[in-house]
Amino acid sequence: DANTSRVGKGLATDVLTMIVEGRRATRYMATDGEEMRKAITSLALSGSPYLLLDNITGRLGGQALENALTTGTWSDRLLGGNTTIQVALDFTWMGTSNNATVRKDMVGRVVHVRLDSLLENPGKRIDFVHSDLLGHVREHRHTLAMCALAIPSAYMAVGCPDKNVSVHYENGMAVMS
């Protein structure tokens, strides 16, 4: 989530999927109701390792999404017939938005990451350490993956010490302090 467009939400998701799959994230339209149910079913059958709901507007939630995030298994009727399927929901859920909120029942189901840019036109920035970040990630993908795995491994190796982080909720979003 960000305070404006062009802050880097899509780029952040592309970096993650570039490390995992070696390609940019496939975007899915953030829908609601029946369309969300159909999208979850289709994606669960596809074998994709993630679902990226791009450009979420308004409030994120709804019966299908809340159900899917609660269970590790999804059951639905295939389109165009009466065949019912049951599949594991073994993917990582991601979403991008500008100032969207989550419905009350979603608060405990999401980890909110907020990117705030103080720049009037964040899309015009040019002073990056890596001018072609995705190219850099592609080139160093294996090293980055090993580093990403080393962080939680090291944390567990030292006994998972309490970091004294508290969480409270403001406007339906979790805020860490």
Beta strands, then each sheet from edge to edge (+ up, - down):
strand 1: 27-29
strand 2: 50-56
strand 3: 59-60
strand 4: 73-77
strand 5: 84-88
strand 6: 92-97
strand 7: 101-102
strand 8: 167-170
strand 9: 173-176
sheet 1: 1+ 2+ 6+
sheet 2: 3+ 7+
sheet 3: 4+ 5-
sheet 4: 8+ 9-
end
